[in-house]
Amino acid sequence: MRKMSNRFIAIHLRFEPDMLAFSGCYYGGGDKERNQLAEIRKRWETLPDMSPEGERRRGKCPLTPEEVGLMLRALGFKNDTYLYVASGEIYGGEQTLQPLRDLFPNFYTKEMLANEELQPFLPFSSRLAALDYIVCDESDVFVTNNNGNMAKILAGRRRYMGHKRTIRPNAKKLSSLFMARKDMDWDTFSRKVRSCQRGFMGEPEEMRPGRGEFHEFPSSCICKRNYYNDYSDMGPPRRQNSLNSVVVQSVNNTEWMEADTGCKD
């Protein structure tokens, strides 16, 4: 990825059949989708009956690949941005992925980047996941469409190791926007997406003592807010008005910036 571009986004795209079945969500695939996901749900005997519409309103449904792409474009990332997509088997296959590819043609997975080198890892799902973890951790921007363990641990590590940006979709607010997208022009949609995403862009003040899981929020520091007006620069969030100040090397190892730890000794 670094050989192709100085900066890239990594997306943890949890859109596998078992993920969708467990969530109880519905994505418009008709009776075929309902029957397929219902059959998979039988693996978990204790799962309650869920309302797909209710789960979406609560923000519990993973974003589709297309919705992830629309969110990123609305936030200012251009179509020449390089994407690394970490995922297992995508429900719907290439047909489901195509809208994301159309929005970001520079689209890559581990299978596309490593052919023969990947062969020894193929029998081991955990090792394949570890490869995705490493690339996601090294990315300039990490995006997740779910709140699973891997996403939480990556978000926490990136906060702890210099506050590299992690974007978490505010699915509860974005769901209504995506449903009404055809009723508004692009500028209106983009403005509303940016508004919905405040507080979900990996800014320092998202870290609040006593809130969230330790793995996702490893520090108890509270830092000053300094939102970017445009997120397309793909840089790490900057922190000002420091109590203590440290010099943090940016993720591309060429820029240096002063960042606030927000913590006392």
C-alpha positions in Angstrom: 0.0 0.0 0.0 2.8 2.4 0.8 4.5 1.7 -2.5 1.4 2.8 -4.3 0.5 5.8 -2.1 1.9 7.8 0.7 -1.4 7.7 2.5 -4.2 5.2 2.5 -7.5 4.3 4.4 -8.1 0.9 5.9 -11.7 -0.2 6.3 -12.7 -3.1 8.5 -15.7 -4.1 6.5 -17.7 -6.5 8.7 -20.4 -7.5 6.2 -20.1 -11.3 6.3 -23.3 -13.5 6.3 -22.9 -14.5 9.9 -22.4 -10.9 11.0 -25.6 -9.8 9.2 -27.6 -12.8 10.5 -26.5 -12.1 14.1 -27.4 -8.4 13.8 -31.0 -9.2 12.8 -30.8 -6.5 10.1 -32.3 -6.6 6.6 -30.7 -5.1 3.4 -33.4 -5.4 0.8 -32.6 -8.8 -0.7 -36.1 -10.1 -0.5 -37.2 -13.5 0.6 -33.9 -15.0 -0.5 -32.0 -12.8 1.9 -34.5 -13.4 4.7 -34.4 -17.1 4.3 -30.6 -17.3 4.1 -30.0 -15.1 7.2 -32.7 -16.8 9.1 -31.1 -20.2 8.5 -27.7 -18.9 9.8 -29.4 -17.4 12.9 -30.4 -20.9 14.0 -26.8 -21.3 15.1 -27.5 -19.1 18.1 -30.5 -20.7 19.9 -30.8 -17.9 22.4 -31.1 -15.1 19.9 -34.4 -13.2 20.4 -36.6 -12.2 17.5 -35.5 -8.8 16.2 -37.2 -6.0 14.2 -34.9 -5.1 11.3 -36.4 -1.6 11.1 -36.0 -1.2 14.9 -32.4 -2.4 14.8 -31.6 0.1 12.1 -33.2 3.0 14.0 -31.1 2.0 17.0 -27.9 2.1 14.9 -27.2 -1.6 15.4 -27.0 -2.4 11.7 -23.6 -2.5 10.0 -23.2 -0.1 7.1 -23.2 -1.6 3.7 -20.1 -1.2 1.6 -21.9 1.4 -0.5 -22.9 3.4 2.6 -19.3 3.3 3.9 -18.2 4.7 0.6 -20.8 7.4 0.5 -19.9 8.5 4.1 -16.2 8.8 3.2 -17.0 10.8 0.0 -19.3 13.1 2.0 -16.5 13.6 4.5 -14.2 14.9 1.8 -12.2 11.9 0.7 -11.8 11.9 -3.1 -12.1 9.1 -5.5 -8.3 8.8 -6.0 -7.9 7.8 -2.3 -6.4 4.4 -1.8 -8.5 1.9 0.2 -7.4 -1.3 1.9 -10.4 -3.4 2.7 -10.1 -5.9 5.6 -12.9 -8.5 5.5 -14.0 -12.1 5.2 -16.6 -13.3 2.8 -18.8 -10.4 1.9 -22.5 -11.2 1.7 -23.5 -10.8 -1.9 -19.9 -11.0 -3.1 -18.7 -8.7 -5.9 -22.1 -7.3 -6.5 -22.2 -5.9 -3.0 -18.7 -4.6 -3.2 -19.1 -2.9 -6.7 -20.6 0.4 -5.5 -17.7 0.9 -3.1 -15.2 0.1 -5.9 -17.0 2.6 -8.1 -16.7 5.3 -5.5 -13.0 4.4 -4.8 -11.4 2.6 -7.8 -8.1 2.3 -5.9 -9.5 -0.7 -3.9 -7.3 -3.4 -2.5 -7.5 -6.5 -0.3 -4.8 -8.8 1.1 -5.7 -11.3 -1.6 -5.0 -8.7 -4.3 -1.7 -7.6 -2.8 -0.3 -11.0 -1.8 -0.7 -14.0 -4.0 1.9 -16.7 -3.4 3.0 -15.1 -0.1 -0.5 -15.5 1.3 -0.7 -19.3 0.6 0.8 -20.5 3.9 -1.8 -18.4 5.8 -4.9 -19.5 4.0 -5.7 -22.5 6.3 -5.6 -20.3 9.4 -8.4 -17.7 9.8 -6.8 -16.1 12.8 -3.5 -15.5 11.0 -5.4 -13.9 8.1 -7.1 -11.7 10.6 -3.8 -10.8 12.1 -2.5 -9.6 8.7 -5.5 -7.4 8.3 -5.0 -6.1 11.8 -1.4 -5.1 11.0 -2.3 -3.2 7.8 -5.3 -1.5 9.5 -3.0 -0.4 12.4 -0.5 1.1 10.0 -3.1 3.0 7.9 -3.4 6.8 8.0 -7.1 6.5 8.7 -9.0 3.5 10.0 -12.7 3.1 9.4 -15.0 0.5 10.9 -18.6 -0.2 10.1 -19.2 -2.2 13.3 -18.4 -2.2 17.0 -16.7 -5.6 17.2 -13.7 -6.6 19.3 -11.1 -6.1 16.5 -12.4 -2.6 15.8 -12.4 -1.7 19.5 -8.9 -3.0 20.0 -7.6 -1.2 16.9 -9.3 2.0 17.9 -7.7 1.8 21.4 -4.2 1.0 20.1 -4.4 3.9 17.6 -5.4 6.3 20.3 -2.7 5.1 22.7 0.1 5.1 20.0 -0.2 8.7 18.9 -3.9 9.3 18.2 -4.0 8.1 14.6 -7.5 8.9 13.2 -10.2 6.3 13.6 -13.6 6.9 12.1 -16.7 5.2 13.6 -19.9 5.7 11.7 -22.7 7.2 13.8 -25.1 4.6 12.4 -28.0 5.7 14.5 -28.1 9.1 12.8 -26.7 8.1 9.4 -29.4 5.5 8.8 -32.2 8.0 8.3 -29.8 10.0 6.0 -29.1 7.1 3.8 -32.8 6.2 3.5 -33.6 9.8 2.4 -30.5 10.3 0.3 -32.4 10.5 -3.0 -34.5 13.3 -1.7 -31.6 15.7 -1.2 -28.8 17.1 -3.3 -25.2 16.0 -2.7 -24.1 19.2 -0.9 -27.0 18.8 1.6 -26.3 15.2 2.1 -22.5 15.9 2.6 -23.2 18.6 5.1 -25.6 16.5 7.1 -23.1 13.5 7.2 -20.4 15.8 8.6 -22.8 17.0 11.2 -23.8 13.5 12.2 -20.2 12.4 12.4 -19.1 15.0 15.0 -17.8 13.1 17.9 -17.1 10.0 15.8 -14.0 11.1 13.9 -11.3 10.0 16.3 -10.9 13.4 17.9 -9.1 13.5 21.3 -12.0 14.7 23.3 -13.9 11.5 22.5 -11.9 9.9 25.3 -14.0 10.4 28.5 -13.1 8.8 31.9 -15.5 6.0 32.8 -17.1 5.8 29.4 -16.6 3.0 26.9 -14.5 -0.1 27.2 -10.9 0.0 28.3 -9.7 -1.6 25.1 -11.3 1.1 23.0 -10.5 4.0 25.4 -7.2 3.1 27.1 -6.5 6.5 28.4 -8.4 8.6 31.0 -7.1 11.9 29.6 -9.4 14.6 28.5 -8.0 16.7 25.6 -9.1 19.9 23.9 -11.2 19.8 20.9 -9.9 21.0 17.5 -12.1 19.7 14.7 -10.8 19.8 11.1 -13.2 21.5 8.7 -12.1 19.0 6.0 -11.2 15.5 6.9 -9.7 14.7 3.4 -6.2 15.5 4.5 -6.2 12.1 6.2 -3.9 13.4 9.0 -4.0 12.6 12.7 -6.1 14.9 14.9 -4.2 17.8 16.4 -4.4 18.7 20.0 -3.8 22.2 21.5 -3.6 24.0 24.9 -1.5 21.3 26.4 -0.9 20.5 30.1 2.0 18.4 28.9 3.3 18.5 25.4 5.0 15.8 23.4 6.3 15.6 19.9 4.5 12.9 18.0 5.7 11.7 14.6 2.9 11.5 12.1 1.9 8.3 10.5 3.8 8.8 7.2 7.0 9.4 9.1 7.8 12.6 7.3 5.8 15.2 9.2 6.2 16.2 12.8 3.6 17.9 14.9 3.2 19.0 18.5 0.4 17.1 20.2 -1.2 17.5 23.6 -1.2 14.5 26.0 -3.8 16.3 28.1 -2.5 14.4 31.2 -0.7 15.4 34.3 2.6 13.6 35.3 
